[in-house]
Amino acid sequence: MVDGVYGYVYAFDVVSTPPKQIASIPLFQDVGERPHPGWITFGIDGRYAYPDGGVVIDAATKKVVARIPTSEKLIEIDFEDGRPVRAGHR
């Protein structure tokens, strides 16, 4: 879940009832920054989360692993032997 006010992504364990919050992931490097994310999407294989706010989150570790320019025009294309085989988008 994205927090558009404070600039966090919250992860929940939905196996239990009620769901239990398991991580609070800040989208900012400095407390003076406050991105206001409005959406989140995942890569085709589910390994990475891409919230609005310019970060890449490893879904397994719940850690920010990269910073990228923010864009609503996010597209993923998987290649095998130089040919596109899968495509996903926000």
All heavy atoms as an XYZ file, in Angstrom:
700
protein
N       0.854     -1.165      0.000
C       0.000      0.000      0.000
C       0.900      1.228      0.000
O       1.885      1.272      0.734
C      -0.871     -0.020      1.263
C      -1.728      1.209      1.406
S      -2.828      1.131      2.822
C      -1.744      1.724      4.095
N       0.572      2.216     -0.847
C       1.360      3.449     -0.850
C       0.712      4.476      0.067
O      -0.504      4.537      0.193
C       1.523      4.048     -2.262
C       2.346      3.152     -3.140
C       0.210      4.364     -2.907
N       1.558      5.241      0.725
C       1.111      6.323      1.599
C       1.459      7.628      0.890
O       2.600      8.075      0.907
C       1.832      6.219      2.935
C       1.450      7.314      3.921
O       0.903      8.348      3.490
O       1.707      7.129      5.115
N       0.482      8.219      0.240
C       0.688      9.423     -0.538
C       0.921     10.667      0.286
O       1.309     11.693     -0.252
N       0.731     10.605      1.578
C       0.947     11.765      2.436
C       2.374     11.798      2.967
O       3.052     12.815      2.904
C      -0.060     11.782      3.606
C       0.247     12.915      4.564
C      -1.486     11.880      3.085
N       2.855     10.674      3.471
C       4.158     10.637      4.131
C       5.275     10.006      3.304
O       6.424     10.003      3.709
C       4.052      9.929      5.486
C       3.165     10.690      6.431
C       1.875     10.250      6.711
C       3.604     11.870      7.021
C       1.051     10.966      7.565
C       2.787     12.595      7.868
C       1.509     12.133      8.138
O       0.691     12.841      8.982
N       4.960      9.436      2.136
C       6.000      8.912      1.259
C       6.535      7.545      1.635
O       7.735      7.306      1.531
N       5.677      6.648      2.057
C       6.062      5.287      2.413
C       5.297      4.278      1.576
O       4.227      4.573      1.041
C       5.736      4.994      3.885
C       6.714      5.561      4.871
C       6.627      6.882      5.281
C       7.723      4.776      5.414
C       7.514      7.408      6.209
C       8.615      5.292      6.338
C       8.509      6.601      6.730
O       9.393      7.120      7.642
N       5.848      3.061      1.516
C       5.111      1.892      1.044
C       4.999      0.978      2.262
O       5.989      0.744      2.965
C       5.847      1.168     -0.104
C       5.221     -0.191     -0.373
C       5.816      2.014     -1.361
N       3.815      0.480      2.527
C       3.577     -0.433      3.642
C       3.293     -1.815      3.080
O       2.500     -1.971      2.144
C       2.399      0.031      4.490
C       2.578      1.423      5.046
C       1.714      2.440      4.693
C       3.621      1.721      5.918
C       1.871      3.727      5.192
C       3.789      3.004      6.418
C       2.908      3.997      6.059
O       3.074      5.264      6.547
N       3.951     -2.828      3.637
C       3.732     -4.213      3.224
C       2.978     -4.932      4.334
O       3.236     -4.707      5.522
C       5.060     -4.908      2.960
N       2.061     -5.792      3.932
C       1.230     -6.526      4.875
C       1.298     -8.019      4.596
O       1.385     -8.442      3.440
C      -0.237     -6.083      4.763
C      -0.482     -4.699      5.246
C      -0.267     -3.611      4.417
C      -0.925     -4.466      6.537
C      -0.486     -2.323      4.853
C      -1.153     -3.175      6.988
C      -0.932     -2.097      6.143
N       1.228     -8.816      5.665
C       1.056    -10.264      5.556
C      -0.450    -10.497      5.553
O      -1.115    -10.246      6.558
C       1.709    -10.961      6.741
C       1.497    -12.460      6.731
O       0.749    -12.977      5.873
O       2.078    -13.125      7.603
N      -0.984    -10.927      4.417
C      -2.430    -11.094      4.304
C      -2.866    -12.535      4.538
O      -4.035    -12.874      4.339
C      -2.956    -10.594      2.936
C      -2.748     -9.098      2.814
C      -2.309    -11.340      1.798
N      -1.934    -13.390      4.980
C      -2.285    -14.780      5.283
C      -3.131    -14.845      6.544
O      -4.055    -15.643      6.645
C      -1.015    -15.650      5.422
C      -1.357    -17.052      5.871
C      -0.253    -15.677      4.108
N      -2.822    -13.982      7.501
C      -3.577    -13.968      8.758
C      -4.738    -12.984      8.675
O      -4.774    -12.105      7.826
C      -2.650    -13.594      9.916
O      -2.109    -12.308      9.707
N      -5.684    -13.152      9.578
C      -6.816    -12.228      9.678
C      -6.834    -11.651     11.075
O      -6.869    -12.406     12.033
C      -8.141    -12.961      9.400
O      -8.050    -13.595      8.120
C      -9.309    -12.011      9.406
N      -6.793    -10.354     11.228
C      -6.668     -9.343     10.179
C      -5.237     -9.316      9.638
O      -4.305     -9.797     10.293
C      -7.012     -8.036     10.901
C      -6.596     -8.264     12.308
C      -6.857     -9.737     12.567
N      -5.032     -8.741      8.451
C      -3.677     -8.640      7.901
C      -2.750     -7.907      8.873
O      -3.168     -7.003      9.592
C      -3.868     -7.827      6.620
C      -5.283     -8.083      6.236
C      -6.033     -8.197      7.540
N      -1.483     -8.325      8.887
C      -0.493     -7.755      9.805
C       0.545     -6.965      9.011
O       1.118     -7.476      8.047
C       0.193     -8.892     10.568
C       1.246     -8.437     11.530
C       1.898     -9.630     12.195
C       3.055     -9.157     13.051
N       3.816    -10.267     13.606
N       0.772     -5.716      9.415
C       1.795     -4.903      8.749
C       3.165     -5.469      9.077
O       3.492     -5.698     10.243
C       1.708     -3.449      9.200
C       2.674     -2.561      8.457
C       2.560     -1.094      8.840
O       1.573     -0.665      9.404
N       3.591     -0.352      8.523
N       3.985     -5.708      8.031
C       5.301     -6.313      8.238
C       6.463     -5.399      7.834
O       7.606     -5.703      8.147
C       5.414     -7.669      7.501
C       5.147     -7.506      6.009
C       4.483     -8.698      8.124
C       5.392     -8.752      5.185
N       6.171     -4.301      7.134
C       7.263     -3.393      6.737
C       6.724     -2.005      6.438
O       5.612     -1.852      5.947
C       7.998     -3.930      5.520
N       7.545     -1.001      6.753
C       7.327      0.396      6.366
C       8.565      0.811      5.592
O       9.656      0.880      6.153
C       7.174      1.291      7.594
O       6.045      0.932      8.333
N       8.406      1.071      4.308
C       9.548      1.326      3.434
C       9.507      2.789      2.984
O       8.610      3.182      2.235
C       9.501      0.392      2.211
C       9.379     -1.065      2.677
C      10.722      0.602      1.323
C       8.780     -1.993      1.649
N      10.452      3.606      3.443
C      10.456      5.014      3.021
C      10.906      5.143      1.573
O      11.827      4.468      1.136
C      11.455      5.669      3.970
C      12.362      4.569      4.403
C      11.533      3.305      4.372
N      10.255      6.021      0.836
C      10.611      6.263     -0.556
C      11.592      7.411     -0.687
O      11.994      7.753     -1.787
C       9.355      6.560     -1.387
C       8.311      5.456     -1.397
C       7.134      5.864     -2.260
C       8.904      4.151     -1.863
N      12.004      7.992      0.402
C      12.900      9.146      0.396
C      14.237      8.755      1.003
O      14.317      7.844      1.819
C      12.281     10.312      1.170
C      11.751      9.916      2.524
C      12.574      9.916      3.634
C      10.432      9.528      2.684
C      12.096      9.540      4.886
C       9.940      9.151      3.932
C      10.782      9.156      5.025
N      15.303      9.456      0.599
C      16.635      9.243      1.170
C      16.885     10.193      2.328
O      17.592      9.865      3.254
C      17.710      9.449      0.110
C      17.744      8.372     -0.935
C      18.821      8.628     -1.963
O      18.817      9.647     -2.638
N      19.746      7.708     -2.093
N      16.330     11.367      2.243
C      16.522     12.411      3.243
C      15.148     12.763      3.794
O      14.174     12.833      3.040
C      17.157     13.624      2.545
C      17.408     14.781      3.480
O      16.460     15.223      4.155
O      18.550     15.270      3.504
N      15.058     12.997      5.089
C      13.760     13.295      5.697
C      13.126     14.563      5.145
O      11.924     14.760      5.264
C      13.849     13.370      7.238
C      14.182     12.018      7.816
C      14.857     14.413      7.680
N      13.919     15.427      4.491
C      13.374     16.628      3.872
C      12.609     16.346      2.590
O      11.768     17.127      2.164
N      12.912     15.202      1.974
C      12.190     14.791      0.769
C      10.870     14.157      1.192
O      10.818     13.431      2.161
C      12.972     13.728     -0.005
C      14.316     14.130     -0.487
C      15.049     12.934     -1.079
O      14.413     12.004     -1.605
O      16.281     12.929     -0.980
N       9.851     14.406      0.473
C       8.573     13.760      0.763
C       7.842     13.467     -0.539
O       7.001     14.236     -0.983
C       7.691     14.624      1.666
C       8.149     14.685      3.086
C       7.966     13.346      3.771
N       8.339     13.518      5.169
C       8.743     12.557      5.937
N       8.820     11.350      5.479
N       9.059     12.783      7.174
N       8.185     12.351     -1.190
C       7.431     12.007     -2.389
C       5.982     11.700     -2.030
O       5.690     11.313     -0.895
C       8.150     10.765     -2.915
C       8.867     10.208     -1.744
C       9.166     11.368     -0.837
N       5.105     11.881     -2.950
C       3.673     11.634     -2.719
C       3.190     10.578     -3.711
O       2.554     10.905     -4.712
C       2.886     12.936     -2.866
C       3.321     13.990     -1.907
N       3.042     13.935     -0.563
C       4.056     15.116     -2.086
C       3.565     14.979      0.040
N       4.189     15.717     -0.864
N       3.511      9.310     -3.442
C       3.162      8.264     -4.393
C       1.651      8.093     -4.520
O       0.911      8.265     -3.562
C       3.800      7.010     -3.794
C       3.852      7.296     -2.328
C       4.104      8.778     -2.219
N       1.231      7.759     -5.730
C      -0.192      7.532     -5.964
C      -0.485      6.132     -6.443
O      -1.633      5.730     -6.508
N       0.557      5.356     -6.785
C       0.340      4.007     -7.298
C       1.555      3.139     -7.018
O       2.621      3.620     -6.667
C       0.041      4.017     -8.794
C       1.007      4.794     -9.635
C       0.880      6.088    -10.030
C       2.263      4.342    -10.154
N       1.966      6.471    -10.780
C       2.827      5.406    -10.877
C       2.961      3.143    -10.103
C       4.057      5.314    -11.525
C       4.188      3.044    -10.748
C       4.716      4.118    -11.448
N       1.369      1.836     -7.178
C       2.453      0.854     -7.076
C       2.154     -0.252     -8.083
O       0.991     -0.590     -8.319
C       2.590      0.294     -5.641
C       3.812     -0.597     -5.509
C       1.333     -0.437     -5.227
C       4.156     -0.972     -4.075
N       3.216     -0.777     -8.692
C       3.069     -1.900     -9.608
C       4.217     -2.869     -9.360
O       5.197     -2.520     -8.709
C       3.040     -1.425    -11.083
O       2.651     -2.510    -11.919
C       4.368     -0.869    -11.522
N       4.076     -4.073     -9.859
C       5.102     -5.105     -9.697
C       5.576     -5.567    -11.067
O       4.831     -5.521    -12.042
C       4.545     -6.302     -8.913
C       4.375     -6.021     -7.461
C       3.262     -5.343     -7.004
C       5.331     -6.419     -6.545
C       3.101     -5.061     -5.662
C       5.182     -6.139     -5.195
C       4.067     -5.460     -4.755
N       6.830     -6.044    -11.112
C       7.351     -6.625    -12.335
C       6.603     -7.909    -12.671
O       5.855     -8.447    -11.847
N       6.818     -8.415    -13.864
C       6.125     -9.606    -14.334
C       6.305    -10.785    -13.381
O       5.357    -11.503    -13.080
C       6.607     -9.980    -15.752
C       6.194     -8.895    -16.749
C       6.049    -11.336    -16.188
C       6.818     -9.055    -18.119
N       7.523    -10.983    -12.873
C       7.780    -12.128    -11.997
C       7.506    -11.835    -10.523
O       7.637    -12.716     -9.675
C       9.204    -12.643    -12.175
C      10.265    -11.616    -11.804
O       9.935    -10.539    -11.260
O      11.456    -11.879    -12.085
N       7.129    -10.602    -10.192
C       6.792    -10.252     -8.817
C       7.974     -9.995     -7.901
O       7.791     -9.738     -6.712
N       9.185    -10.045     -8.428
C      10.372     -9.856     -7.580
C      10.566     -8.420     -7.131
O      11.139     -8.171     -6.069
C      11.627    -10.324     -8.312
C      11.681    -11.827     -8.497
C      12.916    -12.277     -9.245
N      14.121    -11.711     -8.644
C      15.258    -11.544     -9.288
N      15.359    -11.858    -10.564
N      16.307    -11.041     -8.679
N      10.134     -7.465     -7.943
C      10.357     -6.065     -7.625
C       9.055     -5.282     -7.665
O       8.192     -5.539     -8.508
C      11.352     -5.438     -8.608
C      12.709     -6.083     -8.537
C      13.115     -6.991     -9.507
C      13.577     -5.808     -7.486
C      14.357     -7.608     -9.435
C      14.824     -6.422     -7.409
C      15.199     -7.319     -8.378
O      16.428     -7.927     -8.293
N       8.953     -4.323     -6.750
C       7.824     -3.399     -6.720
C       8.325     -2.045     -7.198
O       9.448     -1.638     -6.872
C       7.273     -3.278     -5.304
N       7.492     -1.356     -7.966
C       7.830     -0.053     -8.530
C       6.753      0.946     -8.127
O       5.782      1.137     -8.846
C       7.915     -0.137    -10.057
C       8.909     -1.150    -10.561
C       8.511     -2.452    -10.848
C      10.241     -0.804    -10.752
C       9.417     -3.388    -11.327
C      11.156     -1.736    -11.229
C      10.732     -3.026    -11.506
O      11.636     -3.943    -11.971
N       6.909      1.578     -6.974
C       5.922      2.595     -6.597
C       6.224      3.922     -7.282
O       7.368      4.197     -7.647
C       6.097      2.715     -5.086
C       7.524      2.356     -4.858
C       7.871      1.323     -5.911
N       5.188      4.713     -7.439
C       5.358      6.089     -7.879
C       6.224      6.752     -6.813
O       5.911      6.702     -5.637
C       3.969      6.735     -7.955
C       3.983      8.171     -8.372
O       4.975      8.618     -8.952
O       2.970      8.848     -8.115
N       7.328      7.318     -7.199
C       8.242      7.920     -6.234
C       9.691      7.659     -6.581
O      10.598      8.151     -5.919
N       9.948      6.843     -7.629
C      11.300      6.697     -8.133
C      12.182      5.678     -7.460
O      13.398      5.793     -7.529
N      11.621      4.669     -6.813
C      12.444      3.630     -6.213
C      12.029      2.261     -6.750
O      10.944      2.093     -7.293
C      12.366      3.620     -4.666
C      12.809      4.933     -4.085
C      10.995      3.249     -4.177
N      12.937      1.307     -6.563
C      12.664     -0.094     -6.866
C      12.814     -0.835     -5.544
O      13.831     -0.694     -4.861
C      13.650     -0.661     -7.910
C      13.356     -2.130     -8.180
C      13.608      0.160     -9.189
N      11.807     -1.612     -5.179
C      11.809     -2.332     -3.904
C      11.885     -3.822     -4.176
O      11.102     -4.365     -4.957
C      10.538     -2.019     -3.088
C      10.482     -0.527     -2.764
C      10.489     -2.858     -1.814
C       9.157     -0.074     -2.174
N      12.834     -4.504     -3.521
C      12.919     -5.957     -3.588
C      11.762     -6.509     -2.758
O      11.677     -6.245     -1.557
C      14.262     -6.421     -3.021
C      14.450     -7.912     -3.097
O      13.589     -8.660     -2.581
O      15.469     -8.351     -3.652
N      10.860     -7.235     -3.385
C       9.654     -7.719     -2.701
C       9.983     -8.718     -1.587
O       9.273     -8.785     -0.592
C       8.687     -8.348     -3.703
N      11.062     -9.477     -1.734
C      11.422    -10.466     -0.719
C      12.011     -9.813      0.528
O      11.651    -10.169      1.653
C      12.400    -11.482     -1.296
N      12.924     -8.859      0.347
C      13.612     -8.249      1.487
C      12.928     -6.992      2.004
O      13.246     -6.516      3.076
C      15.060     -7.887      1.124
O      15.045     -6.870      0.114
C      15.832     -9.107      0.660
N      12.011     -6.432      1.194
C      11.313     -5.176      1.536
C      12.290     -4.013      1.665
O      12.122     -3.117      2.466
C      10.497     -5.299      2.839
C       9.685     -6.563      3.015
C       8.600     -6.702      1.994
C       7.729     -7.909      2.250
N       8.246     -9.176      1.786
N      13.347     -4.027      0.840
C      14.371     -2.978      0.860
C      14.416     -2.265     -0.489
O      14.197     -2.875     -1.535
C      15.756     -3.579      1.130
C      15.861     -4.370      2.409
C      15.950     -3.476      3.599
C      16.142     -4.323      4.848
N      15.856     -3.635      6.040
N      14.748     -0.978     -0.445
C      14.966     -0.212     -1.671
C      16.289     -0.674     -2.263
O      17.317     -0.639     -1.594
C      14.981      1.305     -1.389
C      15.392      2.082     -2.630
C      13.622      1.773     -0.882
N      16.263     -1.123     -3.532
C      17.471     -1.625     -4.179
C      17.957     -0.727     -5.298
O      19.083     -0.892     -5.780
C      17.277     -3.072     -4.700
C      17.070     -4.028     -3.535
C      16.133     -3.159     -5.691
N      17.129      0.221     -5.732
C      17.548      1.145     -6.794
C      16.648      2.362     -6.788
O      15.542      2.335     -6.228
C      17.480      0.456     -8.159
N      17.143      3.404     -7.402
C      16.366      4.630     -7.610
C      16.339      4.914     -9.101
O      17.371      4.853     -9.765
C      16.965      5.795     -6.839
C      16.883      5.549     -5.349
C      17.236      6.751     -4.520
N      17.043      6.418     -3.122
C      15.884      6.446     -2.483
N      14.801      6.831     -3.103
N      15.783      6.105     -1.225
N      15.158      5.179     -9.623
C      14.977      5.427    -11.054
C      14.107      6.664    -11.226
O      13.383      7.053    -10.307
C      14.337      4.212    -11.770
C      12.951      3.895    -11.168
C      15.250      2.998    -11.698
C      12.193      2.798    -11.878
N      14.150      7.287    -12.397
C      13.255      8.427    -12.627
C      11.792      7.988    -12.536
O      11.434      6.902    -12.985
C      13.597      8.873    -14.053
C      14.945      8.311    -14.327
C      15.042      7.050    -13.528
N      10.970      8.806    -11.940
C       9.550      8.512    -11.821
C       8.855      8.751    -13.153
O       9.084      9.756    -13.801
C       8.898      9.409    -10.750
O       9.553      9.151     -9.513
C       7.435      9.114    -10.593
N       8.002      7.789    -13.537
C       7.238      7.933    -14.762
C       6.015      7.045    -14.708
O       6.072      5.934    -14.199
C       8.080      7.554    -15.982
O       7.272      7.542    -17.145
N       4.901      7.540    -15.227
C       3.713      6.696    -15.361
C       3.856      5.763    -16.546
O       3.060      4.854    -16.717
C       2.472      7.569    -15.551
C       2.110      8.368    -14.325
C       0.869      9.204    -14.550
O       0.268      9.122    -15.634
O       0.494      9.933    -13.625
N       4.849      5.974    -17.372
C       5.045      5.204    -18.597
C       6.010      4.047    -18.376
O       6.911      3.807    -19.160
C       5.559      6.102    -19.724
C       4.772      7.362    -19.929
C       3.329      7.066    -20.298
C       2.606      8.355    -20.621
N       1.375      8.544    -19.956
N       5.838      3.315    -17.300
C       6.710      2.198    -16.963
C       6.304      0.968    -17.778
O       5.128      0.623    -17.845
C       6.573      1.886    -15.464
C       7.445      0.793    -14.895
C       8.904      1.244    -14.905
C       7.017      0.494    -13.466
N       7.282      0.332    -18.412
C       7.029     -0.888    -19.185
C       8.189     -1.846    -18.940
O       9.334     -1.423    -18.794
C       6.854     -0.598    -20.686
C       6.460     -1.873    -21.426
C       8.095      0.018    -21.271
C       5.999     -1.629    -22.852
N       7.880     -3.122    -18.851
C       8.900     -4.146    -18.689
C       8.815     -5.075    -19.891
O       7.730     -5.524    -20.261
C       8.663     -4.946    -17.415
C       9.621     -6.096    -17.239
C       9.351     -6.926    -15.987
O       8.441     -6.590    -15.219
O      10.066     -7.913    -15.802
N       9.962     -5.366    -20.486
C      10.024     -6.318    -21.589
C      11.106     -7.333    -21.252
O      12.250     -6.965    -20.989
C      10.343     -5.623    -22.931
C       9.287     -4.567    -23.243
C      10.443     -6.659    -24.045
C       9.595     -3.714    -24.447
N      10.744     -8.618    -21.219
C      11.699     -9.687    -20.968
C      12.140    -10.272    -22.305
O      11.313    -10.528    -23.188
C      11.062    -10.791    -20.117
C      10.795    -10.341    -18.687
O      11.294     -9.274    -18.292
O      10.093    -11.075    -17.965
N      13.453    -10.469    -22.428
C      14.026    -10.992    -23.664
C      14.643    -12.359    -23.413
O      15.207    -12.611    -22.347
C      15.123    -10.053    -24.175
C      14.614     -8.740    -24.669
C      14.403     -7.675    -23.796
C      14.340     -8.552    -26.018
C      13.934     -6.457    -24.250
C      13.870     -7.331    -26.482
C      13.665     -6.286    -25.603
N      14.547    -13.237    -24.383
C      15.262    -14.514    -24.404
C      15.893    -14.641    -25.776
O      15.204    -14.498    -26.792
C      14.310    -15.682    -24.143
C      13.834    -15.758    -22.714
C      12.883    -16.906    -22.448
O      12.710    -17.778    -23.330
O      12.298    -16.927    -21.362
N      17.206    -14.880    -25.802
C      17.949    -14.984    -27.055
C      17.726    -13.772    -27.954
O      17.563    -13.899    -29.176
C      17.577    -16.275    -27.797
C      17.925    -17.509    -26.993
O      18.984    -17.506    -26.335
O      17.135    -18.477    -27.013
N      17.658    -12.587    -27.357
C      17.516    -11.359    -28.119
C      16.127    -11.071    -28.649
O      15.932    -10.103    -29.377
N      15.149    -11.885    -28.282
C      13.775    -11.679    -28.761
C      12.855    -11.400    -27.580
O      12.951    -12.053    -26.543
C      13.283    -12.915    -29.493
C      14.126    -13.232    -30.719
C      13.579    -14.401    -31.438
N      12.231    -14.023    -31.861
C      11.651    -14.446    -32.964
N      12.294    -15.266    -33.744
N      10.441    -14.059    -33.286
N      11.942    -10.461    -27.706
C      10.975    -10.196    -26.622
C      10.028    -11.372    -26.461
O       9.506    -11.905    -27.440
C      10.238     -8.942    -27.091
C      10.415     -8.917    -28.568
C      11.715     -9.594    -28.868
N       9.846    -11.810    -25.196
C       8.971    -12.961    -24.937
C       7.823    -12.619    -23.981
O       6.820    -13.336    -23.936
C       9.754    -14.176    -24.406
C      10.701    -14.709    -25.469
C      10.517    -13.825    -23.138
N       7.971    -11.572    -23.190
C       6.936    -11.154    -22.252
C       6.980     -9.645    -22.109
O       8.041     -9.048    -22.139
C       7.147    -11.761    -20.866
C       6.773    -13.222    -20.754
C       7.067    -13.776    -19.357
N       8.506    -13.814    -19.054
C       9.357    -14.728    -19.537
N       8.944    -15.641    -20.356
N      10.627    -14.705    -19.196
N       5.818     -9.056    -21.899
C       5.765     -7.614    -21.656
C       4.715     -7.340    -20.594
O       3.680     -7.997    -20.524
C       5.428     -6.857    -22.936
N       5.020     -6.395    -19.761
C       4.083     -5.950    -18.730
C       4.157     -4.444    -18.638
O       5.110     -3.817    -19.113
N       3.167     -3.850    -18.037
C       3.160     -2.394    -17.889
C       2.429     -2.027    -16.612
O       1.761     -2.843    -15.998
C       2.522     -1.731    -19.103
C       1.100     -2.131    -19.318
N       0.054     -1.516    -18.676
C       0.551     -3.104    -20.077
C      -1.072     -2.101    -19.043
N      -0.797     -3.062    -19.891
N       2.558     -0.770    -16.255
C       1.897     -0.276    -15.068
C       0.422     -0.393    -15.288
O      -0.374     -0.744    -14.585
C       2.268      1.188    -14.807
C       1.664      1.710    -13.533
C       1.991      3.152    -13.316
N       1.082      4.053    -13.956
C      -0.105      4.418    -13.460
N      -0.508      3.943    -12.331
N      -0.856      5.256    -14.087
